[in-house]
Amino acid sequence: MSWRRRSQRDETSTFLAGMIMGLIISAPVAAWLSPRSGSETRSEIRQRGVIIRRKTGQAVRRPIEQIQEQISQLQAKAGQIKGESVEDALREGRSIAARALGQETDSQL
């Protein structure tokens, strides 16, 4: 058992050491081979961030505008229904339910 644990610890430490060495070697090489200076790169990143922010805002605004349009359409339809109040609608619903229940009891006889 201890041999396996020691082997796993050795593998883990070897992996971590390799990863650290890779970072140490690759960071300067990447900076040296970079096609632009740091300020140019930061400027480009900022510009891309602005573009992404603008596109995200547009993507969020579209559904909100569609929802607002649907709400206004529903309000217009609700305004077309004249003379009918909530109480009238409830009375009508109750009478329909009573008729349906009456038909059920008649058919059960």
Helices and strands as residue ranges (DSSP letters): H 2-33, H 38-80, H 86-108
